Amino acid sequence: MNDFKLKIVLAALTGVVFSFIFILLAFVLPSKKAIIIEKKAKNKLEHISKSLRDK
């Protein structure tokens, strides 16, 4: 195998390996935090309970 073909094969293999790594990272790492929707407290007791949980 001459030098040029070897370089082409190695470049293709490194491209596949790096693509595979970045695809795996895209699935493993979350893109952003989950959105948590909190409902508003209806009465005083729920408001006090929420304030105690947040501490």
C-alpha positions in Angstrom: 0.0 0.0 0.0 1.6 3.3 -1.0 1.8 6.3 1.3 -1.1 8.2 -0.3 -3.6 5.4 0.1 -2.5 4.9 3.7 -3.1 8.5 4.5 -6.6 8.4 3.0 -7.5 5.3 5.0 -6.2 6.8 8.2 -8.0 10.1 7.6 -11.3 8.2 7.0 -10.8 6.1 10.1 -10.1 9.1 12.3 -13.1 10.9 10.9 -15.4 7.9 11.7 -13.9 7.6 15.2 -14.4 11.3 16.0 -17.9 11.4 14.6 -18.8 8.4 16.7 -17.4 10.0 19.8 -19.3 13.2 19.2 -22.5 11.4 18.5 -22.2 9.4 21.7 -21.5 12.6 23.6 -24.6 14.2 22.1 -26.8 11.4 23.5 -25.1 11.1 26.9 -24.8 14.8 27.8 -28.1 16.7 28.2 -28.5 19.8 26.0 -30.2 21.8 28.7 -31.8 21.5 32.1 -35.3 20.0 32.4 -38.0 22.6 32.7 -39.8 22.3 36.1 -43.2 23.9 36.3 -44.3 24.8 39.8 -47.9 25.5 40.6 -48.7 28.6 42.7 -49.7 28.0 46.3 -53.5 28.3 46.8 -53.6 29.0 50.5 -51.3 30.1 53.4 -50.5 26.5 54.5 -49.2 25.6 51.0 -47.2 28.8 50.9 -45.5 28.0 54.2 -44.9 24.4 53.2 -43.2 25.6 50.0 -41.1 28.1 51.7 -39.9 25.5 54.2 -39.0 23.0 51.4 -37.0 25.7 49.5 -34.6 26.3 52.4 
